[in-house]
Amino acid sequence: MTSNILQNVNPKLFLKCDQRLITDEELNDDVRDLFDEREVFGILYSTQVDNDNNRIEVLFTPTIPHCSLATLIGLTIRVQLLRSLPSRFKVRVKISPGTHNSENAINKQLGDKERVAAAMENSTLLETINNCIATVEKTTKQF
C-alpha cells in the first residue's frame, strides 16, 4: 500500500556544536570579546526542544520594545519551523517576556492556529515570509 504523505526528501542537516566553554578571560569586561554565531543566536533566541512530548518552543527578542516587525518575524520563524520539522511537533513561537510593548497581543496572534492559517492564505504576506526565509537561507550558505 502506497502512502500519499509528502516526505522531506532533502532535509537540512546540521552538525551539533559542542558545548561552548566560558573562560575567566571572557568574563573580564576589560577584554575585547570576539563573538561567534552561537553567541549572537543566544542573544536573539531561546529554544526548548522536548522530543518526548513533541514540542518545540522558540522565544525571540525583538530589536526594540516597539518593533513593528515583531509579528512578521515571529510568523516567519514559525512557518520555517513548520516547513522543516516533522509534523509530529507542536511549535510555539513567542516574544521573550518583557522585550516588547505588545508582547501579549503578538503572542496571542502567533499562538492562534486559525490566525496563522489565515495569514498563510494572504498571498502578499506569504510572499513576504517566503522572501524572509529565502534571505536567511541565502545568508547562511555564505558562512
Order of alpha helices (4+ residues) and beta strands (2+ residues): alpha-alpha-beta-beta-alpha-beta-alpha-alpha-alpha
